[in-house]
Amino acid sequence: MMKKIAVANQKGGCGKTTTTINLAGALADAGKRTLIIDLDPQAHASFGLNASSQSMDRSIYNVLTDNPDKNRPINDCIVKVAQNIDIVPANILLSTLEQELKDKEDAVSKLNLALAMGQLEYDYVLVDCPPSLGFLTFNALRAADHVIVPIDMSAFSLMGVGKLLGMIELIKIKINHAPRVSALATLYDKRTKYSQVIYDEIKTFFKAQMLTAIIRMSVDLKKAAAKGVCVTQLNKDSIGAKDYTALGQEILRLDGAEEFEKALNDTAPMTVTISTPTAENAPTERVDVVALPQALETAIRESAPSTHHQAINSPRNVIIDEPVAPAQEASSGFKEILFNIDAPNAKEIHIVGDFNNWQPGENSRLSRLEGGRWEKKLGLNPGRHKYKFVIDGEWVSDSNNKEQEQNSFGTFDSVIIL
């Protein structure tokens, strides 16, 4: 299955293009066929792989445009640049695409549709995003299974990252598409304590979403870009080559774990017998469970704690001999909760959470009071709820609530327990 990775951060100079090119090189060295999509009008990835001199009418702009005189299928715009590495180059016309497609309903899905229609035979597609959070980046995030956020070791490294993660959350809410998000430390200078301080801050922010690979500063990365090749082609023994090889191996491991989990979820259900020590002569209950492939069985058996009551007797049979307690019915009594926030400059505020499927609407709108305070009363069922405020389109947690939980997008949800 083709994996699609967007390399995105609206901050310039953090190593997006360097990461795109050299991660492609590492994956190619591992035998993976890789396609780079240069989605930056500045065309740095195209320059960095000596593909910028290609015909101006065979670029990613021609793939995405609706102009019938200029539109081309993606397969016609692919340029081979190295063994296992191809690229669809960019040009400056990309900067006009948002205006051109502003009235099109499927505008933000153009790249995703182009990749699907192309029936491409690649293991990986890497998308080099522009340093902005506009139309082109949104297209890349919409198409991606995985988003890598390169973050350099500077004082401004985390500025704006929250807005990128908020955009990914919005994609999840609007179209139910949730790419995995990973942070990558770049331009790390091991000679300075400052780099370690910044790295620790980034790691604290992203926690488990921080990639273990670290991209150190290396002059060979600059030399490789100047020669139009991946760093592993220039000098396999260089720091840059070793760091990006480590990154490539980590991505392959992550995807391997994902395939493992997918195989577990996709295995066909089968009917088995569950015996429970209930009343004598009671009818036997039959339920559907997942039939486990042998490899998955072995892994589960080896990782299962000794107190686990599920015994696997054969590759195609699961017998559960533990009585199943009836589910407890949740209380139906609502509790009225007052949510409020101070935002004197806001024009509109909504509250969204698991109680309204994270969807802003008329019933989620807060009322503005004097002094810039906003509030909304909601009736919620007893239990644990996660929520956020949406202030003029920006998703923020409740600063008055210390109970927070990191979500899968790298941002934090506020938590209330009733």
SERO-954366 format. One record per atom (N, C-alpha, C): x, y, z; residue in one letter. Coordinates in steps of 0.2 Angstrom, whole numbers, plus 5000, padded with zeros to 4 digits. Layout:
SERO-954366
XYZA ...
end
This chain:
SERO-954366
500449945000M 500050005000M 500450065000M 500350114996M 500750174995M 500650225001M 501150245004K 501150285010K 501250355008K 500850405010K 500950475008K 501150515014K 501750545014I 501950585020I 502050655017I 501750705021A 501850775020A 502350805025A 502850845023V 503350875027V 503150945027V 502850965033A 502551035034A 502751065040A 502851135039N 502951185045N 502951255041N 502451295044Q 502451365041Q 503051405042Q 503451385047K 504151415048K 504651405042K 504951455040G 505451445035G 506151425038G 506551395034G 507251375036G 507251325042G 506751285042C 506751225047C 506951165044C 507151155038G 507351095035G 506851055032G 506251085029K 505751045026K 506051015019K 506351055015T 506551025009T 507150975010T 507550995014T 508150955015T 507950885018T 507350885022T 507150825025T 506750785019T 506350815015T 506050785010T 506550745005T 507050785003I 507450754998I 507850695001I 508150705007N 508550655010N 508250595014N 507550605016L 507150555018L 507050505012L 506850545006A 506750505000A 507350464998A 507950494999G 508550454998G 508650395002G 508550405009A 508550345014A 508050295012A 507450315010L 506950265008L 507150225002L 507450264997A 507650234991A 508250184992A 508650204997D 509250154998D 508950095001D 508450095005A 508150035008A 507649995003A 507750014996G 507349984991G 506650004990G 506450064993K 505750084992K 505750134986K 505250124982R 505150164976R 504750234979R 505050284978T 504850354981T 504750404976T 504150434977L 503950494973L 503950554977L 504350614975I 504250674978I 503850724975I 503350754978I 502950804975I 503150874978I 503450914974D 503650984976D 503051024975D 502751044981L 502151084982L 502351154984L 502951174983D 503151244985D 503351284979D 502951344978P 503051384972P 503851404971P 504151404976Q 504851424976Q 505351364973Q 505051304972A 505351244969A 506051224972A 506151234978H 506751214981H 506951144980H 506451094981A 506551024980A 506751004973A 506451044968S 506551034961S 507251054960S 507451114962F 508151134962F 508651084965F 508451064971G 508951024975G 509050954972G 508650934967L 508750874963L 508850884956L 509050944954N 509150954947N 508550944942N 507950954945A 507350944941A 507051004939A 507351064940S 506951124939S 507051154932S 507451124928S 507551144921S 507051104916S 506551064919Q 506051024915Q 505551074912Q 505251044908S 504751094904S 504251124909S 504051184908M 503651224913M 502951194912M 502751154907D 502051134907D 501951054909D 502451034913R 502450964916R 502650974923R 502251004927S 502451014934S 501751004938S 501851004945I 501250994949I 500751044948I 500851104945Y 500351144944Y 499951114938Y 500251084933N 499851064928N 499351004930N 499550964935V 499150914938V 498550944942V 498650994945L 498151024950L 497651074946L 497851104941T 497451154938T 496851124934T 496351164934D 495751144930D 495751174923D 496251214922N 496251244915N 496351184910N 495851174905P 495951114901P 496551124896P 496751184895D 497351184890D 498051174894D 498051174900K 498651164904K 498651094908K 498051074910N 497951014914N 498350954911N 498650914915R 498950854913R 498950794918R 498850734917P 498850684922P 499550684925P 499550654932I 500150664936I 500750614932I 500550564929N 501050514926N 501450554921N 501150604917D 501450634912D 501950684915D 501950704921C 502350754924C 502950724929C 503050664929I 503450634934I 504150634930I 504650654934V 505350654931V 505850604936V 506150564933K 506650524936K 507250554938K 507450554944V 508050594946V 508650544949V 508450484951A 508950444954A 508650374955A 509050324956Q 508750254957Q 508250254963Q 507650234961N 507050234966N 506750304968N 507050354965I 506750424967I 506550454960I 505850474960D 505650514955D 505350584958D 505150634954I 504950694957I 504450724952I 503850754955V 503450794951V 503650864953V 504050904948P 504250974950P 503751024951P 503951084954A 503551134955A 503751194950A 503351244950N 503551304947N 503151364950N 503251424948I 502951484951I 502251484950I 501951454945L 501251454944L 500851424949L 501151384954L 500751364959L 500551414964L 500851474964S 500551524968S 499951554966S 499751544960T 499051564957T 498551514958T 498651454960L 498251404960L 497651414965L 497751444971E 497251454976E 496651504973E 496851554970Q 496451604967Q 496051564961Q 496351524957E 496051494951E 495551444954E 495651414959L 495151354962L 494751374967L 494651444969K 494351464975K 493651444975K 493251444969D 492551424969D 492451354968D 492951314968K 492851234967K 492751204973K 492251154973E 492051124980E 492551074982E 492951044977D 493450994979D 494151024979D 494251084979A 494851124979A 495351094983A 495151084990V 495651054995V 495850984994V 495550954990S 495650874989S 495950864982S 496150914978K 496450904972K 497050864972K 497550874976L 498150824976L 497950754978L 497450744983N 497250684985N 496950644979N 496550674975L 496150644970L 496650634964L 497150674963A 497650664958A 498050604959A 498250594966L 498650534967L 498250474967L 497650474968A 497150414968A 497050394960A 496950444956M 496850434949M 497450414945M 498050434948G 498650414944G 498850344945G 498550304949Q 498650234950Q 499450224951Q 499750254955L 500450264955L 500750194959L 501350174956E 501650114959E 502250134963E 502150164969Y 502650184973Y 502550164980Y 503050154984D 502950134991D 502850194995D 503150254993Y 503050314997Y 503050374992Y 502550424994V 502550484991V 502650534997V 503150584995L 503350635000L 503150704997L 502850745001V 502550804999V 502950865002V 503350904999D 503750955001D 503251015001D 503051045007C 502551095008C 502851165008C 502551215006P 502751285006P 502751305013P 503151355015P 503151385022P 502551435023P 501951405023S 501351435025S 500851385026S 500251415029L 499751365031L 499151385026L 499251395020G 498751405015G 498451345011G 498251365005F 497851315001F 498251254999F 498951264998L 499351214995L 499551165001L 499651195007T 499851155013T 499151115015T 498651145015F 497951105016F 497851045012F 498051055005N 497950995000N 498450945002N 499050965004A 499550905006A 499350875013A 499050905018L 498850875024L 498250835022L 497750855018R 497250815016R 497450745013R 497950745009A 498150685005A 498550645010A 498850665015A 499350635019A 499150585024A 499450525024D 499350475030D 499750495036D 500350535035H 500750545040H 501050615039H 501150655044V 501350725043V 502050725048V 502550745044I 503150755048I 503250835049I 503350855055V 503450925056V 504250935058V 504650965053P 505350975055P 505351035060P 505751035065I 505751095070I 506551105071I 506751165069D 507451185071D 507551205078D 508151205080M 508351225087M 508451295087M 507951335087S 507951405087S 507451425092S 507451495094A 507051525099A 506351525097A 506251525090F 505551525087F 505351465085F 505651405087S 505451345084S 504751325085S 504451335090L 503751315092L 503251365090L 503451425088M 502951475086M 502551455080M 501951455080G 501451435075G 501351365074G 501751315077V 501651245077V 500951225079V 500651265084G 499951255086G 499451265081G 499551315077K 499151325071K 499151275066K 499751245065L 499751185060L 499351125063L 499451115069L 499151055072L 498351065073L 498151135073G 497451145073G 497151135067G 497551155061M 497351135054M 497251065053M 497651025056I 497550945055I 496950925059I 496850955065E 496250935069E 495650955065E 495651015062L 495051035058L 494950985052L 495450965049I 495350915044I 495050845046I 495150835052K 494850775056K 494150785057K 493950845059I 493250865061I 492850865054I 493150905049K 492750915043K 492650855039K 493150815038I 493150765033I 493350695036I 493450695042N 493550625046N 494250595043N 494750635042H 495350615040H 495950635045H 496250585048A 496750605053A 497350575052A 497850615049P 498550585048P 498950585054P 499350535055R 499850535060R 500250595060R 500450625066V 500850685066V 501550665070V 502050685067S 502750665071S 503150735070S 503550745076A 503950805076A 504650775075A 505050815071L 505750795069L 506250855071L 506750835075A 507250895077A 507750895072A 507850965069T 508250975064T 508751025066T 509351035062L 509851085063L 510051085071L 510151025073Y 510351015080Y 511151015080Y 511351065085D 512151075085D 512351045092D 512650985092K 512850955098K 513350995102K 513651035099R 514151075103R 513851125108R 513251145107T 512951195111T 512451165116T 512451195122K 511951175127K 511251205125K 511251255121Y 510651285119Y 510151235115Y 510551205110S 510151155106S 509851105110S 510151075116Q 509851025120Q 509251055124Q 509351125126V 508751155129V 508151155125V 508251185119I 507651185114I 507351115112I 507851065112Y 507650995110Y 507150975116Y 507350985122D 506950965128D 506250995128D 506251055126E 505651095126E 505151065120E 505451045115I 505051015109I 504850945111I 505250915114K 505050845116K 504550845122K 504550895126T 504050895131T 503350915128T 503350955123F 502750975119F 502450915116F 502850875112F 502650825107F 502550755111F 502950745116K 502950685120K 503050625115K 502650575115A 502750515111A 502750525103A 502550585101Q 502450605094Q 503150635092Q 503650635096M 504350655094M 504750595091M 504950605085L 505350555082L 506050545086L 506250485086T 506950475090T 507550505086T 507450495079A 508050525075A 508050595076A 508750615076I 508850695076I 509350705070I 509150765067I 509550785061I 510050835063I 510650815064R 511150865066R 511450915060R 511750965062M 511951015057M 512550975054M 512550985047S 513050955043S 513250985037S 513851005035V 513951035029V 513850995023V 513850935024D 513750885018D 513050895016D 512550905020L 511850925018L 511850975013L 512251035014K 512251085010K 512651075003K 513151035004K 513551014998K 513050964993K 512750924996A 512250874992A 511750914989A 511450964992A 510951014989A 511251044983A 511851074984A 512151114979A 512351064972A 512451004974K 512650954968K 511950924965K 511450934968G 510750904966G 510650834967G 510950814973V 510950744975V 510750734982V 510550674984C 510350654991C 511050654995C 511050665001V 511650665005V 511950595005V 511550535005T 511850475005T 512250454998T 512050494993Q 512350484986Q 513050524986Q 513050574990L 513750614991L 514250584995L 513950565001N 514450535006N 514050495011N 514050425010K 513650385015K 513950385022K 514550405023D 514850405030D 514750475033D 514450525030S 514350585033S 513850585039S 513850635043I 513350645048I 512650645046I 512550685040G 511950695037G 511650635035G 512050595031A 511850525029A 511650475034A 512050475039K 511850435045K 511250455048K 511150515049D 510550545052D 509850525048D 509950545042Y 509350525038Y 509250455036Y 509750415036T 509650345036T 509250315042T 509450345048A 509150325054A 508350345054A 508250405051L 507550435050L 507150385046L 507450365040G 507150315036G 506950255039G 507450225043Q 507350165046Q 506750165051Q 506750225055E 506250235060E 505550245056E 505450275051I 504850275047I 504650205045I 505150165042L 504950105040L 504650055046L 504950075052R 504750035058R 504050055060R 503950125060L 503250145062L 502750115057L 502950115051D 502450095046D 502350015046D 502849985048G 502749915050G 502349895056G 502349935061A 501949935067A 501249945065A 501149995060E 500450015058E 500149955054E 500549925050E 500349875046E 500149815050E 500449805056F 500349745060F 499649765064F 499549825066E 498949845069E 498349835064E 498449855058K 497949855053K 497749785051K 498249735051A 498149665050A 497649635056A 497849665062L 497449635067L 496649665067L 496649725065N 495949755064N 495549725058N 495949705053D 495549685047D 495449615046D 495749575051T 495549505050T 494849485050T 494649435047A 493949415046A 493649385053A 493049405055P 492749375061P 492549305059P 492549265065M 492249195064M 491849185070M 491349135070T 490949115075T 491249065080T 491349075086V 491549025091V 491149025097V 491248975101T 490848965107T 491148995113T 490749025117I 490949055123I 490549015129I 490948975133S 490548945139S 490648985145S 490048995148T 490049035154T 489748995160T 489948995166P 489648955171P 489048985174P 488548985170T 487849015172T 487448955174T 486848965174A 486348915176A 486348855172A 486248795175E 486348735172E 485848725166E 486048695161N 485648695155N 485448755151N 485848815153A 485748875150A 485948865143A 485648905138P 485948895131P 486648925130P 486948895125T 487648925124T 487648985120T 487949035122E 487949095118E 488549095112E 488349115106R 488849115101R 488949195099R 489549215098V 489749275096V 490249275091V 490349335088D 490949345083D 491549375086D 492149345085V 492749365087V 493249365081V 493849395082V 494249405076V 494749335076V 494749305070A 495249255069A 495949285068A 496349255072L 497049285072L 497549245068L 497849285063P 498449255059P 498949225064P 499349175063Q 499849145067Q 500349195070Q 500549245065A 501049295068A 500849345073A 500149365072L 499849405077L 499749365083L 499549305083E 499449265089E 500049265093E 500549245090T 501249235093T 501449305097T 501349355094A 501549425097A 501049435103A 500449425102I 499949435107I 500049395113I 500249325112R 500349285117R 500949305121R 501549325117E 502149345121E 502049405125E 501649445123S 501549515126S 501049515132S 500649465132A 500049465136A 500249445143A 499949485148P 500149475155P 499849405158P 500149385163S 500049315165S 499249305168S 498949365170T 498349365172T 497749365167T 497949365161H 497549365155H 497149305155H 496449315154H 496049255154H 495849225147H 496149255142Q 496049235135Q 496549175133Q 496349115131A 496749065129A 496749055122A 497249055118I 497249035111I 497448965110I 497048925108N 497148855107N 497348835100N 497248875095S 497448855088S 497448915084S 497748925078P 497748985074P 497049005072P 496548965073R 495848985070R 495348975076R 495548975082N 495048965087N 495249005094N 494749045096V 494849075102V 494249055107V 494449035113I 493949015118I 494049055124I 493549085126I 493549125132I 493149095138I 493449075143D 493149045149D 492949085155D 492949155154E 492849195159E 492149225159E 491749225164P 491049245164P 491049325162P 490649345158V 490549415156V 490049445160V 490249505163A 489749545167A 489349585163A 488749595165P 488249635160P 488549705161P 488449745155A 488649815155A 488249855160A 488649905163Q 488249955167Q 487950005163Q 487350015164E 486950075160E 487150135163E 487350185159A 487550255161A 486950295163A 487050335168S 486550375171S 486350425165S 485650435165S 485350475160S 485250545162S 485450565168G 485350625171G 485850675169G 485650735166F 486050785164F 486250835170F 486850855169K 487050905174K 487250975170K 486951025172E 487051095168E 487751125170E 488151135165I 488851165167I 488851225163I 489151275166L 489251345163L 490051345161L 490151355155F 490751365152F 490851445150F 491451465152N 491551535151N 492351555149N 492451605146I 493151625144I 493151695143I 493751725144D 493851805143D 494151805136D 493851845132A 494151855125A 493851915122A 494051975125P 493752045123P 493752055116P 494252035112N 494352045105N 494051995100N 493751945103A 493451895099A 492851915096A 492651885090K 492051905086K 491551845087K 491851785088E 491351725088E 491751675092E 491351635097I 491651585100I 491151525101I 491451465100H 491051405100H 491351365105H 490951315108I 491251265112I 491151195109I 491651155108V 491551095105V 491951035109V 491650975108G 491950925112G 491650855110G 491750805114D 491550735112D 490750735113D 490450785117F 489750785118F 489350815112F 489750845107N 489350875101N 489750855095N 490150795096N 490550775090N 491050825087N 491250865091W 491750915090W 491550965084W 490850975083Q 490551015078Q 490351085080Q 490651135078P 490351205079P 489651215076P 489251245079G 488551255076G 488151305081G 487551315079E 487151365083E 487051345090E 487051285091N 486951265098N 487551265102N 488151275099S 488751275103S 489051355104S 488751395101R 488951465101R 488851495108R 489451535110L 489451565117L 489151635116L 488851655122S 488551725122S 489051775124S 489051835121R 489551885124R 489251925129R 489651935135L 489351985140L 489752045140L 489652085145E 490052155145E 490752135148E 491152175145G 491852165148G 492252115144G 491952085138G 492352035134G 492251965137G 491851955141R 491751885144R 491251845140R 491351785138W 490851745135W 490651685139W 490051665138E 489851605142E 489351565138E 489251495140K 488751455137K 488651395143K 487951385144K 487751335148K 487551275144K 487851215146L 487651155142L 487451095147L 487051055145G 486850995149G 487150935147G 487650915152L 488050855150L 487850795154L 487950735151N 487850675155N 488450665160N 488350635166P 488950625170P 489450585167P 490050595168G 490650555165G 491150605164G 491650575160R 492250615158R 492150645151R 492250705150H 492150745144H 492750785142H 492950785135K 493550825133K 493250875128K 493550935129Y 493250995125Y 493751045123Y 493551095119K 493951155117K 493551215115K 493851265115F 493451325113F 493751345106F 493251365101V 493451385094V 493351465094V 493951495094I 493951575095I 494051595088I 493551625084D 493651655077D 494051605073D 493851535074G 494151485069G 494751455072G 495051475078E 495651445081E 495451405087E 495751345087W 495551295092W 496051305098W 495751315104V 496151325110V 495851295116V 496251265120S 496051235126S 495851285131S 495451265137D 495251315142D 495751335147D 495951395146S 496551415151S 496351415158S 495751415160N 495451415167N 495451345169N 495551295165N 495451225167N 496151195167N 496451175173K 497151145173K 497151065170K 496551035170E 496450965168E 496450965161E 497050935158Q 497150935151Q 497450865149Q 497350845142E 497550785140E 497750795133E 498350775131Q 498650775124Q 498250735120Q 498050755114N 497750715109N 498150695104N 497950655099S 498350625094S 498650675089S 498450745089F 498650795085F 499250835088F 499450815094G 499950855097G 499750915101G 499150925101T 498850985105T 498450955111T 498150995115F 497950975121F 497150995122F 496750945124D 496050955125D 495950965133D 495451005134S 495351015141S 494850955143S 494850945150V 494450885152V 494050905158V 493450885158I 492950895164I 492650825166I 492650815172I 492350755175I 491750775179I 491150745177L 490550755181L 490350695185L 
end
